[in-house]
């Protein structure tokens, strides 16, 4: 979880679980590049990524076998 702007590059998020954002939950602008989200689980939304921060960018990502009720790969208001 982050509530501050940040950059994530070349990270593997694997086997994580949360209510929202199994891999990463952000309430701030986040730039995520060249990363992999695999086998993450959200009990609600965003198995891999959940974001409600304006200005988030996602590029060159791989999503594999993430699960959630809403948005298994990624979910959010501002992506």
C-alpha positions as CSV (number, residue, x, y, z in Angstrom):
1,X,0.0,0.0,0.0
2,X,1.2,3.5,-0.8
3,X,-0.4,6.9,-0.3
4,X,2.6,8.7,-1.8
5,X,3.6,9.1,-5.4
6,X,6.3,6.6,-6.4
7,X,7.9,4.8,-9.3
8,X,8.1,1.0,-9.5
9,X,10.4,-0.6,-12.1
10,X,11.4,-4.2,-12.7
11,X,9.5,-5.7,-9.7
12,X,7.8,-9.1,-9.4
13,X,4.6,-9.1,-7.3
14,X,3.8,-12.7,-6.6
15,X,1.5,-14.6,-4.2
16,X,0.1,-11.6,-2.3
17,X,-3.4,-11.2,-0.9
18,X,-5.4,-8.1,0.2
19,X,-9.0,-6.8,0.2
20,X,-8.1,-4.4,-2.7
21,X,-5.0,-4.6,-4.7
22,X,-3.5,-8.0,-4.1
23,X,-0.2,-7.0,-5.6
24,X,-0.2,-3.3,-5.0
25,X,-2.8,-0.7,-3.7
26,X,-2.2,2.9,-4.4
27,X,-4.1,6.0,-3.4
28,X,-1.5,8.3,-5.1
29,X,0.0,8.6,-8.6
30,X,2.2,5.6,-9.3
31,X,4.3,4.8,-12.4
32,X,4.7,1.1,-12.8
33,X,6.9,-0.2,-15.6
34,X,8.6,-3.5,-16.7
35,X,7.0,-5.5,-13.8
36,X,5.1,-8.7,-13.4
37,X,2.0,-9.5,-11.3
38,X,1.4,-13.2,-10.9
39,X,-0.8,-15.2,-8.6
40,X,-2.1,-12.3,-6.5
41,X,-5.5,-12.3,-5.0
42,X,-7.9,-9.5,-3.9
43,X,-11.0,-10.3,-2.0
44,X,-12.7,-7.3,-3.7
45,X,-11.0,-5.4,-6.6
46,X,-7.7,-5.4,-8.4
47,X,-6.1,-8.8,-8.1
48,X,-2.8,-7.4,-9.4
49,X,-3.2,-3.7,-9.0
50,X,-5.8,-1.4,-7.5
51,X,-5.4,2.3,-7.9
52,X,-7.5,5.4,-6.9
53,X,-4.7,8.0,-7.5
54,X,-5.0,10.4,-10.3
55,X,-2.1,10.3,-12.8
56,X,-1.1,6.6,-12.5
57,X,0.7,5.1,-15.5
58,X,1.2,1.4,-16.3
59,X,3.5,0.2,-19.1
60,X,5.2,-3.0,-20.2
61,X,3.5,-5.1,-17.5
62,X,2.7,-8.8,-17.4
63,X,-0.4,-10.0,-15.5
64,X,-0.8,-13.8,-15.0
65,X,-3.2,-15.8,-12.8
66,X,-4.4,-12.9,-10.6
67,X,-7.9,-13.1,-9.1
68,X,-10.5,-10.7,-7.8
69,X,-14.2,-10.2,-7.8
70,X,-13.7,-7.1,-9.9
71,X,-10.7,-6.4,-12.2
72,X,-8.4,-9.5,-11.8
73,X,-5.5,-7.9,-13.5
74,X,-6.0,-4.3,-12.6
75,X,-8.9,-2.1,-11.3
76,X,-9.3,1.5,-10.3
77,X,-10.8,4.9,-10.9
78,X,-7.9,6.7,-12.6
79,X,-6.0,4.2,-14.8
